[in-house]
Amino acid sequence: MTNQETVRTAMVSGQFYPKEPESLKKKVRKFLTTAGHVPDPDVRSLIVPHAGYDYSGQVAAEAYKFVEGRTFDSVVIIAFLHRVFLQGVLIDDVAAYETPLGRVSVDRELVREIQGFHPLFRNAMPDSLEEHSLEVQIPFLQETIPGLKIVPIYIGVQNITSSAILADALAKTLADRNILVVATTDLSHFHSYETAFAKDRSLIAMFEKGNAEAIYGAYVEGEAEACGMGPVLTSILLAKKMNWSGPRLIRYSNSGDVTRDRSSVVGYAAMAFRETVC
């Protein structure tokens, strides 16, 4: 079976989010209803977490609420690989992704355009990627974006060079399209509540300043923690090329806010970029 015929089935349903369609839909709708925002026509890109919905679902919903009901030509999702090591950037050319809420088509025309931009970009392998960071975004998108099509992107080695090449490719291929860009990351892992809060808020402040080189330097030196640093750097570099403002923080929390165990937590942030109005 070729990638053009492959459907990537859900790997973490029943673990990161409910397996039953009605339960999943109800959970996502509750998150969105609870979100304290309204749709914003100027939002063009989001940064969202990717933990289990019980931990980070409400934070993600605060971002997705900004795009609820809006239509886009496609949604580009920039994730990364936790378990599979690859040097390149994988622009996945399968036919569709499937969650308990149904199948979502991949925009293969746009995939091919991006793939042809640079040798760094490779087709994803046809077997399982063993990756949840992109998958957990899809049910939120299925509930918020009518007529959803996606471009799934996985960054292998996370460095500023790869992010800059990807940002350049996206800027050129998305210029004349109505596209939403979603980048996913969690923040610090397994510190005390107080330490995590301080580290995460410091990094969020760096994100808001938008200096990708400074952010990457802090990451390399171990001063900044974000498992999806590549997607975030790409979104920040892309925003500069597209003249979008941000990112600006929408909501921050960590797992301790849910579990009440403050001894070892994981941080989550929702952020948004807006189109600059002249």
KOLNUVEX-993669 format. One record per residue (C-alpha): x negated, y negated, z negated; residue in one letter. Coordinates in steps of 0.5 Angstrom, whole numbers, padded with zeros to 4 digits, always signed. Last residue first. Layout:
residues N
XYZa...
This chain:
residues 278
+0005-0096-0017c+0008-0090-0021v+0002-0085-0023t+0005-0078-0023e+0005-0075-0030r+0001-0070-0033f+0004-0066-0039a+0001-0062-0045m+0004-0056-0049a-0001-0054-0055a-0003-0047-0058y-0008-0046-0064g-0009-0039-0067v-0009-0037-0074v-0013-0034-0080s-0012-0035-0087s-0006-0040-0086r-0001-0034-0086d+0006-0038-0086r+0008-0033-0080t+0011-0039-0075v+0007-0045-0077d+0001-0040-0078g+0001-0039-0071s-0001-0046-0069n+0002-0052-0067s+0002-0058-0062y+0007-0061-0058r+0008-0066-0052i+0000-0068-0052l-0001-0072-0046r-0005-0070-0040p-0005-0075-0037g-0004-0079-0031s-0004-0077-0024w-0008-0080-0019n-0008-0073-0015m-0016-0073-0015k-0016-0075-0022k-0010-0070-0024a-0014-0064-0020l-0020-0065-0025l-0016-0065-0031i-0012-0059-0028s-0018-0055-0026t-0021-0056-0033l-0015-0053-0036v-0015-0047-0032p-0023-0046-0033g-0022-0047-0041m-0017-0042-0042g-0019-0038-0048c-0020-0045-0051a-0025-0047-0057e-0029-0053-0057a-0036-0054-0061e-0039-0048-0058g-0044-0051-0054e-0041-0049-0048v-0035-0051-0050y-0037-0058-0052a-0041-0059-0045g-0034-0057-0041y-0030-0062-0045i-0036-0067-0043a-0036-0065-0036e-0028-0066-0036a-0028-0073-0038n-0020-0073-0039g-0019-0077-0045k-0013-0073-0046e-0017-0067-0046f-0022-0070-0051m-0016-0071-0056a-0014-0064-0055i-0021-0062-0057l-0021-0066-0063s-0014-0064-0065r-0016-0056-0064d-0022-0057-0068k-0018-0060-0074a-0012-0056-0074f-0016-0049-0073a-0020-0051-0079t-0014-0053-0084e-0010-0047-0082y-0016-0042-0083s-0020-0040-0077h-0018-0034-0072f-0018-0037-0065h-0018-0044-0063s-0014-0046-0057l-0009-0042-0052d-0009-0043-0045t-0005-0044-0039t-0005-0048-0033a+0002-0050-0029v+0002-0054-0023v+0008-0056-0020l+0008-0057-0012i+0012-0062-0008n+0008-0061-0002r+0004-0066+0003d-0003-0066-0002a-0002-0059-0004l-0007-0056+0000t-0013-0062+0000k-0012-0063-0008a-0012-0055-0009l-0018-0054-0005a-0022-0059-0009d-0019-0057-0016a-0021-0050-0014l-0028-0052-0013i-0029-0056-0019a-0026-0051-0023s-0031-0046-0020s-0037-0051-0022t-0034-0053-0029i-0035-0046-0031n-0030-0040-0033q-0032-0034-0030v-0026-0030-0027g-0020-0035-0025i-0014-0032-0024y-0009-0036-0019i-0002-0034-0018p+0002-0038-0013v+0009-0038-0014i+0016-0039-0011k+0022-0041-0015l+0029-0042-0012g+0031-0046-0018p+0026-0048-0023i+0028-0047-0031t+0030-0040-0033e+0025-0037-0028q+0020-0041-0030l+0020-0039-0037f+0021-0032-0035p+0014-0033-0031i+0010-0036-0036q+0009-0030-0040v+0006-0026-0033e+0000-0031-0032l-0003-0030-0039s-0002-0023-0039h-0007-0019-0035e-0009-0012-0034e-0010-0014-0027l-0007-0007-0025s-0008-0005-0018d-0008-0009-0011p-0015-0012-0013m-0014-0020-0012a-0016-0023-0006n-0022-0027-0006r-0024-0035-0007f-0031-0037-0008l-0032-0036+0000p-0028-0043+0000h-0022-0046+0003f-0019-0040+0007g-0016-0037+0000q-0012-0044-0001i-0009-0043+0006e-0007-0036+0005r-0004-0037-0002v+0000-0043+0001l+0003-0038+0007e+0004-0033+0002r+0008-0036-0003d+0009-0031-0008v+0016-0029-0009s+0019-0028-0016v+0023-0021-0018r+0028-0020-0023g+0029-0023-0030l+0026-0017-0033p+0020-0019-0030t+0017-0018-0023e+0012-0021-0019y+0012-0021-0011a+0009-0020-0005a+0002-0019-0007v-0003-0025-0005d-0007-0027-0011d-0011-0032-0011i-0017-0029-0015l-0023-0034-0017v-0030-0031-0016g-0034-0028-0021q-0030-0022-0023l-0029-0019-0030f-0023-0016-0032v-0020-0016-0039r-0018-0023-0041h-0018-0026-0034l-0015-0033-0032f-0009-0037-0031a-0007-0042-0026i+0000-0042-0024i+0002-0046-0018v+0009-0047-0017v+0012-0048-0010s+0016-0052-0006d+0019-0055-0012f+0026-0056-0015t+0028-0059-0022r+0033-0056-0026g+0028-0056-0032e+0022-0059-0031v+0021-0063-0037f+0024-0057-0041k+0018-0053-0039y+0013-0057-0043a+0017-0056-0050e+0019-0049-0048a+0011-0047-0048a+0011-0050-0056v+0017-0046-0057q+0014-0039-0054g+0008-0040-0058s+0008-0035-0064y+0015-0031-0063d+0014-0032-0055y+0007-0028-0055g+0001-0032-0053a+0001-0036-0047h+0000-0043-0048p+0002-0049-0044v-0002-0054-0040i+0003-0058-0035l+0003-0061-0028s+0007-0066-0024r+0012-0069-0029v+0015-0076-0026d+0022-0073-0025p+0022-0072-0033d+0027-0067-0035p+0029-0068-0043v+0026-0067-0049h+0026-0064-0056g+0026-0057-0054a+0031-0053-0058t+0036-0052-0052t+0029-0049-0048l+0027-0044-0054f+0034-0042-0054k+0035-0041-0047r+0028-0037-0047v+0031-0032-0052k+0038-0031-0049k+0034-0030-0043k+0030-0025-0046l+0035-0021-0050s+0040-0021-0044e+0034-0018-0039p+0032-0013-0044e+0024-0012-0045k+0024-0018-0050p+0017-0022-0050y+0010-0021-0051f+0011-0013-0053q+0017-0011-0050g+0015-0014-0043s+0007-0014-0043v+0006-0011-0036m+0011-0013-0032a+0011-0011-0025t+0006-0013-0019r+0010-0012-0013v+0005-0010-0007t+0007-0010+0000e+0003-0016+0002q-0003-0013-0002n-0003-0007+0002t+0000+0000+0000m
